[in-house]
Amino acid sequence: MKAFSFRLDTLLHLREMAKDQAIKEYALAIKDRENAEQDLKNAVENLEGLNLEINQKRMVGFSGFEQDAFNQSILRTKELIIDFNSKLADSKNIEVAKRNLYLQSDSNCKSLLKLKEKKKDEHLKREEKKEETELEDVIGARYVFNQTIY
């Protein structure tokens, strides 16, 4: 039986490498999104802490200088929250794009694998049929040979 060789093995290998690269990039995009979520969460917690501290100061007494410093801190924190929200939205969009790229490369790889399996099955059937024909020829030749002797 002749060994099976798939002519597109090189292309299959390249597609598998592209799929591996795509999944790595997708994982990095997920990590970036999670980091952006954590940054946003930290900024929101910082703002809540500032508001809590202001409420405590108001109960005791609050000078104008202290109030101005707290207002500046609150404004900076709110600007950070806006920036982090923007970065989070960007990272979510990037994550979706990387996911789609991974799914596309996975689909390409799977289609080539299916083609390879189909070609392998066809090869095996062809080789089995060829062997069967050769066996029939040998048996037929032996029968004819035995008929001529007797």
N, C-alpha and C positions, 0 to 999 in steps of 0.2 A: 504494500500500500504506500502510495506517495504521501509524503508529509504535507500538511496544510500550511500554506503561507498566505498571510493577508497582505495584499499590496499596499494597503493604507495604514499599516502599522505605525509608520513615522508620523503621519497626520494624527492618528489616535494618540500617540505619545505626546505630541505638541498640544493637543486639546486637553489632555489630562494635566499637563503642566499649567496651561492657562486656567483650568478649573481650580487647581491648587492655589495659584496666585490670586484668583478672584476670591476664594474663600478666606485667604489671609487678609486681603484688603477689606472684605466685609467684616471680619472680626475686629480689625483696627477701627473701622467706622463705628461699630457697636461700642467699642471702648471709648472712643472720642465722645459719642453721645452720652454715655454714662458719666464721663468726667464733666461734661457740660451740665448735666442734670445735677450733679453733686455741687458744682460751683454755684449754680442758681439756688439750690437749697441752702447752702452756707450763707449766701448773701441775704436771703429772706430771713434766716435765723438771726443774722447780724442786725437787720432792720428791726426785727421783733425785740431783740435785746436792747437796742437803742431806745425804742418806744417804752419799754418797761422801765429802763433807767430814768427816762424823762418823767414818767408818771411818779416814780419814787421821789425824785428831786422836787417835783411840784408840791408834794405833801409836806416837805420839810422847809422849802424855801429855795428860790431859784433866781440867781442874779442874771442880768441881761447879757453879761459876757458869756456865762455858761450856756445860756439859751442859744446865743448866736453860734457857739461852737457845736452844739448838738444839732442845730438846724443845718449847718454845713455838712456834718457827718451824715445826716439823714439824706440830704440831697445827693451826696456822693454815692451813698449806698443805693438809692433809687436809680441813679444813672447806671451803676454796676448791674443792677437787676435787669434794667432794660437791655444792656449789652449782653448779659448772659442769656436772656430770653431770645435775643437775635441769634446768638451763637448756637443755642440749642435748636432753634428752628433750622438753621443751616446744617447742623450736624445730622438732624433727622432726615433732611432731604438727601444729604450725601449717603446716609445709611440705606435709604430706599433705593438710590441709584446703584450702590454697590451690591445690594441684594439682587436687584434685577440683572446686573451683569453676571453675578454668580449663577443665578438660575438659568440664564441664557447659555453660559459656558457648560453648565451641567447638562443641559438639554442637548447641546451639540455633542458632548462626549457620549451620552447615552445613545444617541441615534447612531453614532459610529460603532458602538459596542453591539447594538442590535444588528447592524449590517454585518459585522464580523461574525456573529453567531449564525446568522442566516447563511452566509457564504461557507462557513465551516460545515453546517448541516448539509448544504448542497454538495460540497466536496466529498463528505463521507458517503452520501448516497451514490454519487457518481463512482467513487472507488469501489463500493460494495457491488454495484451493478457490473463494473468492469471485472472484478474478481469472479462474480457469478458467471459471467459470460465465458471467462477463461476456463473455469471449472467445467462448464458445459461442453466446451470445445475439447477438453482433455477426455472427458467421459465419452463424448461422441466419437472421438478418434480411437479410443480404446475399444469401443463397441464395434466400430467398422473394422479395426484390426483383428478382433476376435472373430468376426464373421468371415473374413477372408481366409483365416487359418483353417477353419472347419469347413 
